[in-house]
Every structure is written in C-alpha cells, then in structure tokens.
C-alpha cells in the first residue's frame, strides 16, 4: 500500500471536515483540476528532492575519491586544510 502524500491527506480531511463542499458541477470540475494540479506539483517536488539528494550524495563520494586518488602525505594535508582550516 502506497503512503498518502500530504496533499492527498489535506484533500481527504478538508472534504471530511466540510471545508471543501461543492455541489455545483462546474465548480466541482474546477476544484478537481486544482486538486490534480496540486498532486502533480507535489509529485514533481518529491522527484526533484530525491534526485537532488542523490546527486548531492554522488558529489560527496566523488570528493572523497578525489582525496583517495591524491594519496600520500600531500593529499592528507590538502584534505585537512580544505576541511578544517578556515
């Protein structure tokens, strides 16, 4: 079973509590368009957040490999200076 997104939770609870109460068919159609747009935006935000996190992790790995590739005392000193010396 898939987790419910915050947008889906809000919509469900807003209907249950009577905050989103529409009887007019054209208005309901417009409301459904807005809800679909909100869900689509939420989906893309989650995809982007995951992708950015993955790339950030990749950058950390690459920076560590850079230090490993340098090796020796010079690599360690450069790492120390870049990381701890300000």
PDB file with SEQRES, HELIX, SHEET and CRYST1 records, atoms N, CA, C and O in Angstrom:
SEQRES   1 A   86  UNK UNK UNK UNK UNK UNK UNK UNK UNK UNK UNK UNK UNK          
SEQRES   2 A   86  UNK UNK UNK UNK UNK UNK UNK UNK UNK UNK UNK UNK UNK          
SEQRES   3 A   86  UNK UNK UNK UNK UNK UNK UNK UNK UNK UNK UNK UNK UNK          
SEQRES   4 A   86  UNK UNK UNK UNK UNK UNK UNK UNK UNK UNK UNK UNK UNK          
SEQRES   5 A   86  UNK UNK UNK UNK UNK UNK UNK UNK UNK UNK UNK UNK UNK          
SEQRES   6 A   86  UNK UNK UNK UNK UNK UNK UNK UNK UNK UNK UNK UNK UNK          
SEQRES   7 A   86  UNK UNK UNK UNK UNK UNK UNK UNK                              
HELIX    1 AA1 UNK A    6  UNK A   16  1                                  11    
HELIX    2 AA2 UNK A   25  UNK A   70  1                                  46    
HELIX    3 AA3 UNK A   72  UNK A   83  1                                  12    
CRYST1    1.000    1.000    1.000  90.00  90.00  90.00 P 1           1          
ATOM      1  N   UNK A   1       0.836  -1.184   0.000  1.00  0.00           N  
ATOM      2  CA  UNK A   1       0.000   0.000   0.000  1.00  0.00           C  
ATOM      3  C   UNK A   1       0.881   1.248   0.000  1.00  0.00           C  
ATOM      4  O   UNK A   1       1.802   1.365   0.809  1.00  0.00           O  
ATOM      5  N   UNK A   2       0.601   2.153  -0.885  1.00  0.00           N  
ATOM      6  CA  UNK A   2       1.398   3.372  -1.009  1.00  0.00           C  
ATOM      7  C   UNK A   2       1.069   4.346   0.126  1.00  0.00           C  
ATOM      8  O   UNK A   2      -0.057   4.396   0.620  1.00  0.00           O  
ATOM      9  N   UNK A   3       2.066   5.101   0.514  1.00  0.00           N  
ATOM     10  CA  UNK A   3       1.846   6.132   1.525  1.00  0.00           C  
ATOM     11  C   UNK A   3       1.005   7.255   0.948  1.00  0.00           C  
ATOM     12  O   UNK A   3       1.045   7.529  -0.252  1.00  0.00           O  
ATOM     13  N   UNK A   4       0.252   7.893   1.809  1.00  0.00           N  
ATOM     14  CA  UNK A   4      -0.551   9.039   1.397  1.00  0.00           C  
ATOM     15  C   UNK A   4       0.330  10.280   1.470  1.00  0.00           C  
ATOM     16  O   UNK A   4       1.034  10.492   2.458  1.00  0.00           O  
ATOM     17  N   UNK A   5       0.288  11.095   0.424  1.00  0.00           N  
ATOM     18  CA  UNK A   5       1.066  12.330   0.431  1.00  0.00           C  
ATOM     19  C   UNK A   5       0.360  13.363   1.310  1.00  0.00           C  
ATOM     20  O   UNK A   5      -0.813  13.202   1.646  1.00  0.00           O  
ATOM     21  N   UNK A   6       1.070  14.408   1.672  1.00  0.00           N  
ATOM     22  CA  UNK A   6       0.485  15.483   2.471  1.00  0.00           C  
ATOM     23  C   UNK A   6      -0.666  16.148   1.719  1.00  0.00           C  
ATOM     24  O   UNK A   6      -1.672  16.523   2.321  1.00  0.00           O  
ATOM     25  N   UNK A   7      -0.518  16.292   0.411  1.00  0.00           N  
ATOM     26  CA  UNK A   7      -1.580  16.911  -0.396  1.00  0.00           C  
ATOM     27  C   UNK A   7      -2.828  16.036  -0.367  1.00  0.00           C  
ATOM     28  O   UNK A   7      -3.936  16.543  -0.194  1.00  0.00           O  
ATOM     29  N   UNK A   8      -2.657  14.726  -0.535  1.00  0.00           N  
ATOM     30  CA  UNK A   8      -3.804  13.821  -0.502  1.00  0.00           C  
ATOM     31  C   UNK A   8      -4.471  13.823   0.875  1.00  0.00           C  
ATOM     32  O   UNK A   8      -5.697  13.811   0.978  1.00  0.00           O  
ATOM     33  N   UNK A   9      -3.655  13.838   1.926  1.00  0.00           N  
ATOM     34  CA  UNK A   9      -4.190  13.886   3.281  1.00  0.00           C  
ATOM     35  C   UNK A   9      -5.021  15.149   3.489  1.00  0.00           C  
ATOM     36  O   UNK A   9      -6.125  15.092   4.032  1.00  0.00           O  
ATOM     37  N   UNK A  10      -4.487  16.284   3.055  1.00  0.00           N  
ATOM     38  CA  UNK A  10      -5.200  17.548   3.207  1.00  0.00           C  
ATOM     39  C   UNK A  10      -6.543  17.508   2.477  1.00  0.00           C  
ATOM     40  O   UNK A  10      -7.569  17.909   3.028  1.00  0.00           O  
ATOM     41  N   UNK A  11      -6.528  17.031   1.257  1.00  0.00           N  
ATOM     42  CA  UNK A  11      -7.763  16.981   0.464  1.00  0.00           C  
ATOM     43  C   UNK A  11      -8.794  16.083   1.140  1.00  0.00           C  
ATOM     44  O   UNK A  11      -9.955  16.465   1.286  1.00  0.00           O  
ATOM     45  N   UNK A  12      -8.367  14.889   1.553  1.00  0.00           N  
ATOM     46  CA  UNK A  12      -9.298  13.972   2.216  1.00  0.00           C  
ATOM     47  C   UNK A  12      -9.895  14.597   3.471  1.00  0.00           C  
ATOM     48  O   UNK A  12     -11.105  14.525   3.686  1.00  0.00           O  
ATOM     49  N   UNK A  13      -9.056  15.206   4.295  1.00  0.00           N  
ATOM     50  CA  UNK A  13      -9.535  15.789   5.544  1.00  0.00           C  
ATOM     51  C   UNK A  13     -10.363  17.043   5.323  1.00  0.00           C  
ATOM     52  O   UNK A  13     -11.305  17.304   6.071  1.00  0.00           O  
ATOM     53  N   UNK A  14     -10.026  17.813   4.313  1.00  0.00           N  
ATOM     54  CA  UNK A  14     -10.812  19.013   4.016  1.00  0.00           C  
ATOM     55  C   UNK A  14     -12.224  18.628   3.577  1.00  0.00           C  
ATOM     56  O   UNK A  14     -13.188  19.301   3.943  1.00  0.00           O  
ATOM     57  N   UNK A  15     -12.355  17.558   2.800  1.00  0.00           N  
ATOM     58  CA  UNK A  15     -13.687  17.073   2.408  1.00  0.00           C  
ATOM     59  C   UNK A  15     -14.437  16.526   3.627  1.00  0.00           C  
ATOM     60  O   UNK A  15     -15.612  16.833   3.828  1.00  0.00           O  
ATOM     61  N   UNK A  16     -13.745  15.710   4.443  1.00  0.00           N  
ATOM     62  CA  UNK A  16     -14.380  15.113   5.622  1.00  0.00           C  
ATOM     63  C   UNK A  16     -14.895  16.172   6.589  1.00  0.00           C  
ATOM     64  O   UNK A  16     -15.980  16.029   7.153  1.00  0.00           O  
ATOM     65  N   UNK A  17     -14.124  17.224   6.779  1.00  0.00           N  
ATOM     66  CA  UNK A  17     -14.492  18.278   7.731  1.00  0.00           C  
ATOM     67  C   UNK A  17     -15.438  19.310   7.126  1.00  0.00           C  
ATOM     68  O   UNK A  17     -15.910  20.211   7.820  1.00  0.00           O  
ATOM     69  N   UNK A  18     -15.710  19.176   5.831  1.00  0.00           N  
ATOM     70  CA  UNK A  18     -16.649  20.088   5.191  1.00  0.00           C  
ATOM     71  C   UNK A  18     -16.043  21.385   4.684  1.00  0.00           C  
ATOM     72  O   UNK A  18     -16.774  22.303   4.313  1.00  0.00           O  
ATOM     73  N   UNK A  19     -14.731  21.475   4.663  1.00  0.00           N  
ATOM     74  CA  UNK A  19     -14.084  22.701   4.165  1.00  0.00           C  
ATOM     75  C   UNK A  19     -14.164  22.791   2.645  1.00  0.00           C  
ATOM     76  O   UNK A  19     -14.224  23.885   2.084  1.00  0.00           O  
ATOM     77  N   UNK A  20     -14.165  21.643   1.987  1.00  0.00           N  
ATOM     78  CA  UNK A  20     -14.299  21.601   0.534  1.00  0.00           C  
ATOM     79  C   UNK A  20     -15.660  20.996   0.220  1.00  0.00           C  
ATOM     80  O   UNK A  20     -15.792  19.788   0.023  1.00  0.00           O  
ATOM     81  N   UNK A  21     -16.638  21.838   0.178  1.00  0.00           N  
ATOM     82  CA  UNK A  21     -18.010  21.393  -0.045  1.00  0.00           C  
ATOM     83  C   UNK A  21     -18.526  22.090  -1.284  1.00  0.00           C  
ATOM     84  O   UNK A  21     -18.781  23.294  -1.268  1.00  0.00           O  
ATOM     85  N   UNK A  22     -18.681  21.336  -2.356  1.00  0.00           N  
ATOM     86  CA  UNK A  22     -19.110  21.908  -3.630  1.00  0.00           C  
ATOM     87  C   UNK A  22     -20.237  21.039  -4.174  1.00  0.00           C  
ATOM     88  O   UNK A  22     -20.100  19.819  -4.262  1.00  0.00           O  
ATOM     89  N   UNK A  23     -21.351  21.670  -4.539  1.00  0.00           N  
ATOM     90  CA  UNK A  23     -22.465  20.923  -5.126  1.00  0.00           C  
ATOM     91  C   UNK A  23     -22.631  21.257  -6.604  1.00  0.00           C  
ATOM     92  O   UNK A  23     -23.258  20.501  -7.346  1.00  0.00           O  
ATOM     93  N   UNK A  24     -22.085  22.360  -7.021  1.00  0.00           N  
ATOM     94  CA  UNK A  24     -22.198  22.817  -8.399  1.00  0.00           C  
ATOM     95  C   UNK A  24     -21.221  22.033  -9.274  1.00  0.00           C  
ATOM     96  O   UNK A  24     -20.026  22.006  -8.980  1.00  0.00           O  
ATOM     97  N   UNK A  25     -21.706  21.393 -10.348  1.00  0.00           N  
ATOM     98  CA  UNK A  25     -20.833  20.548 -11.193  1.00  0.00           C  
ATOM     99  C   UNK A  25     -19.679  21.325 -11.828  1.00  0.00           C  
ATOM    100  O   UNK A  25     -18.549  20.836 -11.807  1.00  0.00           O  
ATOM    101  N   UNK A  26     -19.914  22.529 -12.399  1.00  0.00           N  
ATOM    102  CA  UNK A  26     -18.770  23.259 -12.959  1.00  0.00           C  
ATOM    103  C   UNK A  26     -17.729  23.613 -11.888  1.00  0.00           C  
ATOM    104  O   UNK A  26     -16.525  23.545 -12.135  1.00  0.00           O  
ATOM    105  N   UNK A  27     -18.203  23.986 -10.712  1.00  0.00           N  
ATOM    106  CA  UNK A  27     -17.265  24.319  -9.636  1.00  0.00           C  
ATOM    107  C   UNK A  27     -16.502  23.073  -9.194  1.00  0.00           C  
ATOM    108  O   UNK A  27     -15.305  23.148  -8.917  1.00  0.00           O  
ATOM    109  N   UNK A  28     -17.177  21.937  -9.127  1.00  0.00           N  
ATOM    110  CA  UNK A  28     -16.522  20.684  -8.747  1.00  0.00           C  
ATOM    111  C   UNK A  28     -15.476  20.296  -9.787  1.00  0.00           C  
ATOM    112  O   UNK A  28     -14.400  19.808  -9.442  1.00  0.00           O  
ATOM    113  N   UNK A  29     -15.797  20.516 -11.056  1.00  0.00           N  
ATOM    114  CA  UNK A  29     -14.838  20.251 -12.132  1.00  0.00           C  
ATOM    115  C   UNK A  29     -13.589  21.114 -11.944  1.00  0.00           C  
ATOM    116  O   UNK A  29     -12.470  20.615 -12.060  1.00  0.00           O  
ATOM    117  N   UNK A  30     -13.771  22.401 -11.658  1.00  0.00           N  
ATOM    118  CA  UNK A  30     -12.642  23.314 -11.437  1.00  0.00           C  
ATOM    119  C   UNK A  30     -11.840  22.897 -10.204  1.00  0.00           C  
ATOM    120  O   UNK A  30     -10.609  22.923 -10.218  1.00  0.00           O  
ATOM    121  N   UNK A  31     -12.542  22.515  -9.142  1.00  0.00           N  
ATOM    122  CA  UNK A  31     -11.865  22.072  -7.932  1.00  0.00           C  
ATOM    123  C   UNK A  31     -11.025  20.826  -8.215  1.00  0.00           C  
ATOM    124  O   UNK A  31      -9.898  20.717  -7.733  1.00  0.00           O  
ATOM    125  N   UNK A  32     -11.563  19.897  -8.985  1.00  0.00           N  
ATOM    126  CA  UNK A  32     -10.803  18.692  -9.337  1.00  0.00           C  
ATOM    127  C   UNK A  32      -9.569  19.027 -10.167  1.00  0.00           C  
ATOM    128  O   UNK A  32      -8.531  18.384 -10.018  1.00  0.00           O  
ATOM    129  N   UNK A  33      -9.672  20.028 -11.041  1.00  0.00           N  
ATOM    130  CA  UNK A  33      -8.490  20.461 -11.804  1.00  0.00           C  
ATOM    131  C   UNK A  33      -7.410  21.010 -10.873  1.00  0.00           C  
ATOM    132  O   UNK A  33      -6.224  20.727 -11.043  1.00  0.00           O  
ATOM    133  N   UNK A  34      -7.837  21.793  -9.894  1.00  0.00           N  
ATOM    134  CA  UNK A  34      -6.890  22.368  -8.929  1.00  0.00           C  
ATOM    135  C   UNK A  34      -6.245  21.253  -8.098  1.00  0.00           C  
ATOM    136  O   UNK A  34      -5.035  21.259  -7.869  1.00  0.00           O  
ATOM    137  N   UNK A  35      -7.058  20.309  -7.657  1.00  0.00           N  
ATOM    138  CA  UNK A  35      -6.536  19.177  -6.875  1.00  0.00           C  
ATOM    139  C   UNK A  35      -5.538  18.373  -7.697  1.00  0.00           C  
ATOM    140  O   UNK A  35      -4.470  18.021  -7.197  1.00  0.00           O  
ATOM    141  N   UNK A  36      -5.868  18.078  -8.943  1.00  0.00           N  
ATOM    142  CA  UNK A  36      -4.951  17.331  -9.815  1.00  0.00           C  
ATOM    143  C   UNK A  36      -3.643  18.084 -10.017  1.00  0.00           C  
ATOM    144  O   UNK A  36      -2.569  17.483 -10.030  1.00  0.00           O  
ATOM    145  N   UNK A  37      -3.736  19.399 -10.175  1.00  0.00           N  
ATOM    146  CA  UNK A  37      -2.531  20.227 -10.350  1.00  0.00           C  
ATOM    147  C   UNK A  37      -1.675  20.177  -9.078  1.00  0.00           C  
ATOM    148  O   UNK A  37      -0.451  20.065  -9.158  1.00  0.00           O  
ATOM    149  N   UNK A  38      -2.311  20.259  -7.914  1.00  0.00           N  
ATOM    150  CA  UNK A  38      -1.578  20.199  -6.644  1.00  0.00           C  
ATOM    151  C   UNK A  38      -0.874  18.851  -6.494  1.00  0.00           C  
ATOM    152  O   UNK A  38       0.277  18.800  -6.061  1.00  0.00           O  
ATOM    153  N   UNK A  39      -1.554  17.765  -6.845  1.00  0.00           N  
ATOM    154  CA  UNK A  39      -0.949  16.435  -6.762  1.00  0.00           C  
ATOM    155  C   UNK A  39       0.229  16.311  -7.730  1.00  0.00           C  
ATOM    156  O   UNK A  39       1.259  15.726  -7.393  1.00  0.00           O  
ATOM    157  N   UNK A  40       0.071  16.857  -8.915  1.00  0.00           N  
ATOM    158  CA  UNK A  40       1.152  16.806  -9.907  1.00  0.00           C  
ATOM    159  C   UNK A  40       2.369  17.614  -9.441  1.00  0.00           C  
ATOM    160  O   UNK A  40       3.509  17.176  -9.597  1.00  0.00           O  
ATOM    161  N   UNK A  41       2.117  18.788  -8.872  1.00  0.00           N  
ATOM    162  CA  UNK A  41       3.214  19.609  -8.348  1.00  0.00           C  
ATOM    163  C   UNK A  41       3.933  18.878  -7.213  1.00  0.00           C  
ATOM    164  O   UNK A  41       5.162  18.867  -7.155  1.00  0.00           O  
ATOM    165  N   UNK A  42       3.163  18.269  -6.313  1.00  0.00           N  
ATOM    166  CA  UNK A  42       3.722  17.525  -5.196  1.00  0.00           C  
ATOM    167  C   UNK A  42       4.596  16.377  -5.704  1.00  0.00           C  
ATOM    168  O   UNK A  42       5.681  16.128  -5.177  1.00  0.00           O  
ATOM    169  N   UNK A  43       4.112  15.689  -6.723  1.00  0.00           N  
ATOM    170  CA  UNK A  43       4.859  14.578  -7.319  1.00  0.00           C  
ATOM    171  C   UNK A  43       6.212  15.060  -7.841  1.00  0.00           C  
ATOM    172  O   UNK A  43       7.242  14.441  -7.572  1.00  0.00           O  
ATOM    173  N   UNK A  44       6.205  16.160  -8.582  1.00  0.00           N  
ATOM    174  CA  UNK A  44       7.456  16.670  -9.157  1.00  0.00           C  
ATOM    175  C   UNK A  44       8.402  17.188  -8.080  1.00  0.00           C  
ATOM    176  O   UNK A  44       9.618  17.055  -8.212  1.00  0.00           O  
ATOM    177  N   UNK A  45       7.861  17.774  -7.020  1.00  0.00           N  
ATOM    178  CA  UNK A  45       8.715  18.231  -5.922  1.00  0.00           C  
ATOM    179  C   UNK A  45       9.410  17.049  -5.250  1.00  0.00           C  
ATOM    180  O   UNK A  45      10.587  17.135  -4.898  1.00  0.00           O  
ATOM    181  N   UNK A  46       8.687  15.952  -5.072  1.00  0.00           N  
ATOM    182  CA  UNK A  46       9.290  14.762  -4.462  1.00  0.00           C  
ATOM    183  C   UNK A  46      10.357  14.157  -5.378  1.00  0.00           C  
ATOM    184  O   UNK A  46      11.421  13.749  -4.913  1.00  0.00           O  
ATOM    185  N   UNK A  47      10.073  14.101  -6.656  1.00  0.00           N  
ATOM    186  CA  UNK A  47      11.041  13.574  -7.620  1.00  0.00           C  
ATOM    187  C   UNK A  47      12.301  14.439  -7.623  1.00  0.00           C  
ATOM    188  O   UNK A  47      13.415  13.915  -7.594  1.00  0.00           O  
ATOM    189  N   UNK A  48      12.127  15.760  -7.660  1.00  0.00           N  
ATOM    190  CA  UNK A  48      13.273  16.668  -7.653  1.00  0.00           C  
ATOM    191  C   UNK A  48      14.079  16.543  -6.361  1.00  0.00           C  
ATOM    192  O   UNK A  48      15.310  16.529  -6.396  1.00  0.00           O  
ATOM    193  N   UNK A  49      13.390  16.453  -5.220  1.00  0.00           N  
ATOM    194  CA  UNK A  49      14.095  16.333  -3.938  1.00  0.00           C  
ATOM    195  C   UNK A  49      14.928  15.061  -3.893  1.00  0.00           C  
ATOM    196  O   UNK A  49      16.070  15.079  -3.434  1.00  0.00           O  
ATOM    197  N   UNK A  50      14.362  13.957  -4.368  1.00  0.00           N  
ATOM    198  CA  UNK A  50      15.095  12.696  -4.395  1.00  0.00           C  
ATOM    199  C   UNK A  50      16.306  12.814  -5.314  1.00  0.00           C  
ATOM    200  O   UNK A  50      17.410  12.407  -4.951  1.00  0.00           O  
ATOM    201  N   UNK A  51      16.096  13.371  -6.503  1.00  0.00           N  
ATOM    202  CA  UNK A  51      17.189  13.497  -7.477  1.00  0.00           C  
ATOM    203  C   UNK A  51      18.298  14.385  -6.952  1.00  0.00           C  
ATOM    204  O   UNK A  51      19.476  14.063  -7.108  1.00  0.00           O  
ATOM    205  N   UNK A  52      17.935  15.513  -6.324  1.00  0.00           N  
ATOM    206  CA  UNK A  52      18.963  16.414  -5.786  1.00  0.00           C  
ATOM    207  C   UNK A  52      19.724  15.737  -4.649  1.00  0.00           C  
ATOM    208  O   UNK A  52      20.941  15.885  -4.541  1.00  0.00           O  
ATOM    209  N   UNK A  53      19.016  15.001  -3.809  1.00  0.00           N  
ATOM    210  CA  UNK A  53      19.682  14.282  -2.719  1.00  0.00           C  
ATOM    211  C   UNK A  53      20.636  13.237  -3.253  1.00  0.00           C  
ATOM    212  O   UNK A  53      21.740  13.067  -2.737  1.00  0.00           O  
ATOM    213  N   UNK A  54      20.206  12.537  -4.289  1.00  0.00           N  
ATOM    214  CA  UNK A  54      21.062  11.517  -4.887  1.00  0.00           C  
ATOM    215  C   UNK A  54      22.313  12.159  -5.469  1.00  0.00           C  
ATOM    216  O   UNK A  54      23.418  11.649  -5.282  1.00  0.00           O  
ATOM    217  N   UNK A  55      22.146  13.277  -6.176  1.00  0.00           N  
ATOM    218  CA  UNK A  55      23.299  13.949  -6.777  1.00  0.00           C  
ATOM    219  C   UNK A  55      24.214  14.536  -5.708  1.00  0.00           C  
ATOM    220  O   UNK A  55      25.435  14.517  -5.863  1.00  0.00           O  
ATOM    221  N   UNK A  56      23.640  15.056  -4.628  1.00  0.00           N  
ATOM    222  CA  UNK A  56      24.473  15.573  -3.540  1.00  0.00           C  
ATOM    223  C   UNK A  56      25.320  14.456  -2.949  1.00  0.00           C  
ATOM    224  O   UNK A  56      26.500  14.651  -2.657  1.00  0.00           O  
ATOM    225  N   UNK A  57      24.712  13.280  -2.773  1.00  0.00           N  
ATOM    226  CA  UNK A  57      25.457  12.129  -2.260  1.00  0.00           C  
ATOM    227  C   UNK A  57      26.560  11.718  -3.214  1.00  0.00           C  
ATOM    228  O   UNK A  57      27.655  11.344  -2.793  1.00  0.00           O  
ATOM    229  N   UNK A  58      26.266  11.789  -4.488  1.00  0.00           N  
ATOM    230  CA  UNK A  58      27.248  11.456  -5.510  1.00  0.00           C  
ATOM    231  C   UNK A  58      28.428  12.432  -5.439  1.00  0.00           C  
ATOM    232  O   UNK A  58      29.582  12.028  -5.582  1.00  0.00           O  
ATOM    233  N   UNK A  59      28.134  13.717  -5.218  1.00  0.00           N  
ATOM    234  CA  UNK A  59      29.199  14.715  -5.106  1.00  0.00           C  
ATOM    235  C   UNK A  59      30.108  14.427  -3.918  1.00  0.00           C  
ATOM    236  O   UNK A  59      31.322  14.605  -4.011  1.00  0.00           O  
ATOM    237  N   UNK A  60      29.529  13.982  -2.797  1.00  0.00           N  
ATOM    238  CA  UNK A  60      30.330  13.650  -1.618  1.00  0.00           C  
ATOM    239  C   UNK A  60      31.255  12.481  -1.941  1.00  0.00           C  
ATOM    240  O   UNK A  60      32.434  12.501  -1.589  1.00  0.00           O  
ATOM    241  N   UNK A  61      30.721  11.470  -2.605  1.00  0.00           N  
ATOM    242  CA  UNK A  61      31.536  10.298  -2.960  1.00  0.00           C  
ATOM    243  C   UNK A  61      32.677  10.709  -3.883  1.00  0.00           C  
ATOM    244  O   UNK A  61      33.817  10.282  -3.699  1.00  0.00           O  
ATOM    245  N   UNK A  62      32.368  11.534  -4.871  1.00  0.00           N  
ATOM    246  CA  UNK A  62      33.395  11.981  -5.820  1.00  0.00           C  
ATOM    247  C   UNK A  62      34.480  12.785  -5.110  1.00  0.00           C  
ATOM    248  O   UNK A  62      35.663  12.634  -5.416  1.00  0.00           O  
ATOM    249  N   UNK A  63      34.084  13.642  -4.160  1.00  0.00           N  
ATOM    250  CA  UNK A  63      35.087  14.438  -3.447  1.00  0.00           C  
ATOM    251  C   UNK A  63      35.980  13.536  -2.604  1.00  0.00           C  
ATOM    252  O   UNK A  63      37.176  13.796  -2.472  1.00  0.00           O  
ATOM    253  N   UNK A  64      35.406  12.471  -2.030  1.00  0.00           N  
ATOM    254  CA  UNK A  64      36.210  11.537  -1.244  1.00  0.00           C  
ATOM    255  C   UNK A  64      37.166  10.763  -2.145  1.00  0.00           C  
ATOM    256  O   UNK A  64      38.314  10.528  -1.767  1.00  0.00           O  
ATOM    257  N   UNK A  65      36.713  10.367  -3.317  1.00  0.00           N  
ATOM    258  CA  UNK A  65      37.563   9.654  -4.260  1.00  0.00           C  
ATOM    259  C   UNK A  65      38.716  10.554  -4.688  1.00  0.00           C  
ATOM    260  O   UNK A  65      39.843  10.090  -4.863  1.00  0.00           O  
ATOM    261  N   UNK A  66      38.432  11.832  -4.855  1.00  0.00           N  
ATOM    262  CA  UNK A  66      39.482  12.793  -5.224  1.00  0.00           C  
ATOM    263  C   UNK A  66      40.596  12.753  -4.183  1.00  0.00           C  
ATOM    264  O   UNK A  66      41.773  12.777  -4.543  1.00  0.00           O  
ATOM    265  N   UNK A  67      40.246  12.693  -2.906  1.00  0.00           N  
ATOM    266  CA  UNK A  67      41.258  12.652  -1.848  1.00  0.00           C  
ATOM    267  C   UNK A  67      41.995  11.318  -1.851  1.00  0.00           C  
ATOM    268  O   UNK A  67      43.198  11.271  -1.594  1.00  0.00           O  
ATOM    269  N   UNK A  68      41.288  10.248  -2.139  1.00  0.00           N  
ATOM    270  CA  UNK A  68      41.927   8.935  -2.195  1.00  0.00           C  
ATOM    271  C   UNK A  68      42.911   8.883  -3.353  1.00  0.00           C  
ATOM    272  O   UNK A  68      44.012   8.349  -3.218  1.00  0.00           O  
ATOM    273  N   UNK A  69      42.505   9.445  -4.502  1.00  0.00           N  
ATOM    274  CA  UNK A  69      43.369   9.426  -5.679  1.00  0.00           C  
ATOM    275  C   UNK A  69      44.672  10.179  -5.442  1.00  0.00           C  
ATOM    276  O   UNK A  69      45.712   9.803  -5.982  1.00  0.00           O  
ATOM    277  N   UNK A  70      44.623  11.246  -4.636  1.00  0.00           N  
ATOM    278  CA  UNK A  70      45.845  12.022  -4.391  1.00  0.00           C  
ATOM    279  C   UNK A  70      46.814  11.220  -3.538  1.00  0.00           C  
ATOM    280  O   UNK A  70      48.017  11.198  -3.796  1.00  0.00           O  
ATOM    281  N   UNK A  71      46.275  10.561  -2.522  1.00  0.00           N  
ATOM    282  CA  UNK A  71      47.081   9.697  -1.660  1.00  0.00           C  
ATOM    283  C   UNK A  71      48.257  10.410  -1.025  1.00  0.00           C  
ATOM    284  O   UNK A  71      48.480  11.599  -1.251  1.00  0.00           O  
ATOM    285  N   UNK A  72      48.992   9.678  -0.241  1.00  0.00           N  
ATOM    286  CA  UNK A  72      50.216  10.189   0.358  1.00  0.00           C  
ATOM    287  C   UNK A  72      49.984  11.350   1.308  1.00  0.00           C  
ATOM    288  O   UNK A  72      48.849  11.738   1.587  1.00  0.00           O  
ATOM    289  N   UNK A  73      51.089  11.891   1.793  1.00  0.00           N  
ATOM    290  CA  UNK A  73      51.041  12.974   2.774  1.00  0.00           C  
ATOM    291  C   UNK A  73      50.450  14.250   2.192  1.00  0.00           C  
ATOM    292  O   UNK A  73      49.740  14.977   2.887  1.00  0.00           O  
ATOM    293  N   UNK A  74      50.733  14.529   0.927  1.00  0.00           N  
ATOM    294  CA  UNK A  74      50.210  15.761   0.326  1.00  0.00           C  
ATOM    295  C   UNK A  74      48.685  15.742   0.268  1.00  0.00           C  
ATOM    296  O   UNK A  74      48.039  16.754   0.540  1.00  0.00           O  
ATOM    297  N   UNK A  75      48.117  14.612  -0.080  1.00  0.00           N  
ATOM    298  CA  UNK A  75      46.660  14.501  -0.143  1.00  0.00           C  
ATOM    299  C   UNK A  75      46.025  14.696   1.218  1.00  0.00           C  
ATOM    300  O   UNK A  75      45.004  15.372   1.336  1.00  0.00           O  
ATOM    301  N   UNK A  76      46.624  14.105   2.256  1.00  0.00           N  
ATOM    302  CA  UNK A  76      46.103  14.248   3.615  1.00  0.00           C  
ATOM    303  C   UNK A  76      46.178  15.671   4.104  1.00  0.00           C  
ATOM    304  O   UNK A  76      45.243  16.163   4.735  1.00  0.00           O  
ATOM    305  N   UNK A  77      47.280  16.338   3.821  1.00  0.00           N  
ATOM    306  CA  UNK A  77      47.429  17.729   4.259  1.00  0.00           C  
ATOM    307  C   UNK A  77      46.456  18.639   3.522  1.00  0.00           C  
ATOM    308  O   UNK A  77      45.868  19.542   4.117  1.00  0.00           O  
ATOM    309  N   UNK A  78      46.290  18.400   2.231  1.00  0.00           N  
ATOM    310  CA  UNK A  78      45.346  19.213   1.460  1.00  0.00           C  
ATOM    311  C   UNK A  78      43.923  18.992   1.971  1.00  0.00           C  
ATOM    312  O   UNK A  78      43.147  19.939   2.096  1.00  0.00           O  
ATOM    313  N   UNK A  79      43.588  17.732   2.265  1.00  0.00           N  
ATOM    314  CA  UNK A  79      42.262  17.424   2.804  1.00  0.00           C  
ATOM    315  C   UNK A  79      42.046  18.165   4.126  1.00  0.00           C  
ATOM    316  O   UNK A  79      40.994  18.766   4.345  1.00  0.00           O  
ATOM    317  N   UNK A  80      43.053  18.116   5.005  1.00  0.00           N  
ATOM    318  CA  UNK A  80      42.947  18.785   6.296  1.00  0.00           C  
ATOM    319  C   UNK A  80      42.741  20.292   6.115  1.00  0.00           C  
ATOM    320  O   UNK A  80      41.880  20.891   6.761  1.00  0.00           O  
ATOM    321  N   UNK A  81      43.529  20.887   5.242  1.00  0.00           N  
ATOM    322  CA  UNK A  81      43.427  22.329   5.013  1.00  0.00           C  
ATOM    323  C   UNK A  81      42.067  22.721   4.426  1.00  0.00           C  
ATOM    324  O   UNK A  81      41.481  23.726   4.828  1.00  0.00           O  
ATOM    325  N   UNK A  82      41.570  21.926   3.480  1.00  0.00           N  
ATOM    326  CA  UNK A  82      40.272  22.219   2.865  1.00  0.00           C  
ATOM    327  C   UNK A  82      39.122  22.013   3.848  1.00  0.00           C  
ATOM    328  O   UNK A  82      38.131  22.742   3.821  1.00  0.00           O  
ATOM    329  N   UNK A  83      39.267  21.019   4.709  1.00  0.00           N  
ATOM    330  CA  UNK A  83      38.151  20.631   5.574  1.00  0.00           C  
ATOM    331  C   UNK A  83      38.135  21.366   6.895  1.00  0.00           C  
ATOM    332  O   UNK A  83      37.073  21.771   7.367  1.00  0.00           O  
ATOM    333  N   UNK A  84      39.298  21.543   7.498  1.00  0.00           N  
ATOM    334  CA  UNK A  84      39.320  22.045   8.865  1.00  0.00           C  
ATOM    335  C   UNK A  84      39.920  23.432   9.036  1.00  0.00           C  
ATOM    336  O   UNK A  84      39.594  24.119  10.004  1.00  0.00           O  
ATOM    337  N   UNK A  85      40.769  23.856   8.146  1.00  0.00           N  
ATOM    338  CA  UNK A  85      41.400  25.175   8.285  1.00  0.00           C  
ATOM    339  C   UNK A  85      40.522  26.235   7.653  1.00  0.00           C  
ATOM    340  O   UNK A  85      40.055  26.077   6.525  1.00  0.00           O  
ATOM    341  N   UNK A  86      40.311  27.262   8.347  1.00  0.00           N  
ATOM    342  CA  UNK A  86      39.477  28.346   7.804  1.00  0.00           C  
ATOM    343  C   UNK A  86      40.252  29.631   7.818  1.00  0.00           C  
ATOM    344  O   UNK A  86      39.735  30.668   7.403  1.00  0.00           O  
TER     345      UNK A  86                                                      
END                                                                             
